[in-house]
Amino acid sequence: MATLTVHPDRLLPADPETRTVARRLYAAVRDLPIVSPHGHVDPRILVDDEAFADPASLFIQPDHYVTRLLHAGGVALDRLGVGEGPLPEDRAREAWRLLCENWHLLRGTPVRYWFDSELSDIFGVRERPSADNADALYDQIAEQLAEPGHRPRALLRRFGIEVMATTDDPAGDLDAHARLAGDPAIGTRVVPTFRPDRYLEPAAPGWADAVKRLGEAAGTEVDDYAGYVAALEERRRYFVEHGAVSADHGHPDAIAAPLEQADARRIYRSALGGGASEGEATAFRRHMVLEMARMSCDDGLVMTLHPGIRRNHHPATFARYGPDTGHDIPISTEFTEALRPLLERYGTHPNLHLVLFTVDPDTFAREFAPLAGFYPSVYAGAPWWFLDNPASIQRYQQAVSEIAGFSRMSGFIDDTRAFCSIPARHDMSRRLDAGHLAELVARHRLDEDEALDTLTTLVVDQPRKVFKL
């Protein structure tokens, strides 16, 4: 049986002398706390603290990084339990076998790196998954999941997570967050994130009903545009009171463009009645992105913007399995002109922190770094989604540090709903940052003490600063 190899020097530079410097840098930050200001773990798992059901529900079902690779290799999503709750044991075992049988599909991907780290570090797996050992590995992991030391809260402490942000509906009651905040035993600061996308898109199915629920949650009439804006402001206040530090926005484009108030009122009325055109709906959403920036200047919520994804690219898959099932695909996105109206108004406002994310690596050097290198409000968000891989992270490191400096980076963002991958993702970033800084030391561009100070800042201080933690 092949050994699962987790090399201590993985991702560090190949040059021996540079690698020696990188080892020292990495060793200094390896065990620092994890600050995770943007992610998608369900906070209810921490409230309930129940044992994870089985390896498939932990590693496969919630993780579209995994399921999309298997689907591309010919594995049907229903066989993996996508879109379902915990599976009966026979089906959970089948899904796990499919992963192990198709382990080769993960080669060269960051998913493989995270999996190797998770299986080795958390569950003590020493054999590379395969068809031959799938059932034995399932039993090994399932046995540990039943133990108190592998329940969500115990893992949270073991992972050393200091702060963890979730992603939350603006109309939600945040009950889970209130319960966690009142529980001194939790040991981790778990904060909600205001995610208003569905309320800003009049063309989206069910928008009028969603806005009605928003008004009910805010205790505000939303029959007109003024009431709608007031409801959003009130719910943002509610989130701030419950510990939120950021508002998260993911639309097809990055455009923030103002409407005349009369036009905003007219389109809003028309949209409530289902009469707004597609162009009007898009114009309204772009106007509301600008309004979200205004509100961030007022209430201090960090504004994160991650456009450029065509959601639910395959209609049949969406109809059968729902959203976030692996078929969201990047589209090209422009930022410099798109954000100019927003930055003209608020780019130098002391309350605004605008963190930009992209799935187009060319924008790191062409737009993000130059924008962050001038506007004190703008930070270059770490590589996200399709780019959270070693090659793209290294490209980001070089582009942003050369043009804007390390101080304009966001710090690492894990952006995951796969709970056990959080430490593996942060470890990958720390190793790559250590390697990049070691290269600067080897080229005599930094002294090693400067490199260590920079690395420590990137790991813990920068995300605290950027996300106002």
Helices and strands as residue ranges (DSSP letters): H 16-29, E 34-36, H 44-48, H 55-59, H 64-72, G 77-80, H 89-101, G 103-106, H 110-123, H 134-145, G 148-150, H 152-159, E 161-165, H 175-181, E 189-191, H 197-200, H 207-218, H 225-241, E 246-249, H 261-272, H 278-299, E 302-305, E 309-310, H 315-321, E 329-330, H 340-346, E 354-356, H 362-363, I 364-368, H 369-372, E 378-380, G 385-387, H 390-403, G 406-408, G 419-421, H 422-442, H 448-456, I 457-461, H 462-466
